[in-house]
């Protein structure tokens, strides 16, 4: 199962506050989530996709793309949401979980296929962010092989936790998945990258290279 955690988008992307006001941050977060779900929807043989959320816009998108929802009533954060969703997956007999964030708008189908192609029979796959600090995709088999703890510097702890299981851990550097949008400089990277995603079109319409460079 693919799990996409989505926090309250009305308060999204606080670290972009120096470049965007809250209205624009929310609009961008919504556009990026649309891009991620759109890519998942065109993957012909995708596993079941569940959004882990209680956000109204995310719930609307789940209906639009015919994805399931695991309601995150508590809304305490990505780590707690995924822990709750993982327990639910275990109870339903789900053997594999792939966690994908909603802020990797350049994600490609071939990258998702690569993750599953390279996944060990038992073990994990990690895809880091460009700077090597964050974790932008995690496949675990079995589903609760090790706990996930997301944050600014999650990759090394995830790698250590994966290796501690003594199961194979594959690290993949995937360019689309690697670009998450958390800092103002990421806006320019997204805007200038090849492609015509909804979030790219939004940034190009705003035409804001100076703000992104602050």
C-alpha positions in Angstrom: 0.0 0.0 0.0 1.1 3.5 -0.8 0.6 6.0 2.1 0.5 9.7 1.5 0.4 11.7 4.7 -1.2 15.1 4.5 -1.3 17.6 7.3 -3.6 20.6 7.6 -2.9 22.5 4.4 -4.3 25.7 5.7 -1.2 26.0 7.8 1.2 24.4 5.3 4.8 25.2 4.6 5.7 27.6 7.4 9.4 27.5 6.4 8.4 29.3 3.2 7.1 32.3 5.1 9.9 34.6 4.0 8.8 34.1 0.3 5.1 33.4 0.4 2.2 34.4 2.6 -0.1 31.7 4.1 -2.7 31.9 1.3 0.0 31.3 -1.3 1.7 28.6 0.7 -1.6 26.7 1.0 -2.3 27.1 -2.7 1.2 25.8 -3.5 0.8 22.8 -1.1 -2.5 22.0 -2.7 -0.9 22.1 -6.2 2.0 19.9 -5.1 -0.4 17.3 -3.6 -2.4 17.3 -6.8 0.8 16.7 -8.8 1.8 13.7 -6.6 -1.6 12.1 -6.7 -1.9 12.8 -10.4 1.3 10.8 -11.0 0.1 8.0 -8.8 -3.1 7.9 -10.7 -1.5 7.4 -14.1 0.6 4.5 -12.9 -1.4 1.7 -14.4 -0.4 -1.0 -12.0 -0.1 1.0 -8.8 -0.8 -0.6 -5.5 -3.7 0.7 -3.4 -3.2 4.4 -2.5 -4.4 5.8 0.8 -4.2 9.4 1.9 -3.6 9.7 5.7 -5.3 13.0 6.4 -8.2 14.9 7.8 -7.6 17.9 5.5 -10.8 18.9 3.5 -8.9 19.6 0.2 -7.0 16.3 0.5 -10.2 14.4 1.1 -11.6 16.1 -2.0 -8.6 15.0 -4.0 -8.9 11.4 -2.7 -12.4 11.3 -4.0 -11.4 12.9 -7.4 -8.7 10.2 -7.9 -10.7 7.4 -6.3 -8.0 6.8 -3.7 -8.9 5.6 -0.2 -8.5 7.6 3.0 -7.2 6.7 6.4 -8.6 9.4 8.6 -6.0 11.2 10.8 -8.3 12.8 13.3 -5.6 13.7 15.8 -3.5 15.6 13.1 -0.4 15.6 15.3 2.0 15.4 12.5 3.4 13.2 9.8 5.2 10.8 12.1 2.2 10.0 14.2 -0.1 9.8 11.2 2.2 7.2 9.5 2.5 5.2 12.8 -1.3 5.1 13.1 -1.7 4.1 9.4 1.0 1.4 9.7 -0.8 -0.2 12.6 -4.0 -0.2 10.5 -2.2 -1.7 7.5 -0.8 -4.5 9.8 -4.3 -5.3 11.1 -5.5 -5.6 7.5 -2.7 -8.0 6.5 -0.9 -5.4 4.3 2.7 -6.7 3.8 4.3 -3.7 2.1 4.0 0.0 2.7 5.5 2.8 0.7 5.3 6.3 2.2 5.4 9.2 -0.2 5.1 12.8 0.9 2.7 15.2 -0.7 5.4 17.8 -1.5 7.5 16.0 -4.2 5.7 17.4 -7.3 8.2 16.1 -9.8 7.8 12.5 -8.8 7.7 10.2 -11.9 6.1 6.8 -12.5 9.4 5.2 -13.5 10.8 6.2 -10.0 7.9 4.4 -8.3 8.4 1.4 -10.5 12.1 1.4 -9.7 11.4 1.4 -5.9 9.3 -1.7 -6.2 11.6 -3.4 -8.7 14.6 -3.0 -6.4 12.7 -3.8 -3.2 14.1 -6.9 -1.4 11.7 -9.7 -0.5 12.1 -8.6 3.1 13.8 -5.3 3.9 13.5 -1.7 2.8 14.1 1.0 0.2 15.0 4.6 1.1 15.0 7.6 -1.3 16.7 10.6 0.2 16.2 14.3 -0.6 18.8 16.1 -2.8 20.7 17.4 0.3 20.8 13.9 1.8 19.2 15.0 5.0 15.5 14.2 4.5 13.7 11.0 3.5 11.3 11.4 0.6 10.2 7.8 0.1 10.3 4.8 2.4 9.3 1.2 1.4 9.1 -1.3 4.2 8.5 -5.0 3.9 7.0 -6.2 6.2 4.9 -3.0 6.7 6.2 -2.2 10.2 9.8 -3.4 9.7 11.0 -0.3 11.6 9.4 2.9 12.9 9.5 6.1 10.9 10.5 9.4 12.3 10.2 12.3 9.9 11.9 15.7 10.2 14.7 17.8 8.8 17.3 15.2 9.3 15.5 11.9 9.0 17.5 10.1 6.5 20.5 9.0 8.6 18.2 7.8 11.5 16.0 5.9 9.0 19.1 4.3 7.4 20.4 3.3 10.8 17.0 1.9 11.8 16.7 -0.1 8.5 20.2 -1.6 8.9 19.5 -2.5 12.6 16.8 -4.9 11.3 19.6 -6.9 9.6 17.4 -7.0 6.5 18.6 -5.6 3.1 18.2 -1.8 2.7 18.4 -0.3 -0.8 19.2 3.4 -1.1 18.0 5.0 -4.4 18.7 8.5 -5.6 15.7 9.5 -7.6 15.7 13.0 -9.1 12.0 13.7 -9.1 11.4 12.3 -5.6 14.5 14.0 -4.3 13.1 17.5 -4.8 10.8 18.4 -1.9 9.8 22.0 -1.4 10.6 23.1 2.2 12.9 26.1 1.8 12.6 29.3 -0.2 15.5 28.2 -2.5 13.5 25.1 -3.4 10.9 27.3 -5.1 13.4 28.4 -7.7 14.6 24.8 -8.2 11.0 23.7 -8.8 10.1 26.6 -11.1 13.2 26.2 -13.3 13.1 22.4 -13.5 11.8 20.8 -16.8 8.1 20.0 -16.7 4.7 21.5 -16.6 3.2 20.3 -13.3 0.4 22.3 -11.7 2.8 23.6 -9.0 5.4 24.6 -11.6 2.8 26.5 -13.6 1.7 28.3 -10.4 5.2 29.4 -9.5 5.9 30.6 -13.1 2.6 32.5 -13.0 3.8 34.2 -9.8 7.2 34.9 -11.4 9.0 35.1 -8.2 12.8 34.3 -8.6 13.9 37.2 -6.3 11.6 36.0 -3.4 12.8 32.4 -3.9 16.4 33.5 -3.6 16.0 35.3 -0.3 
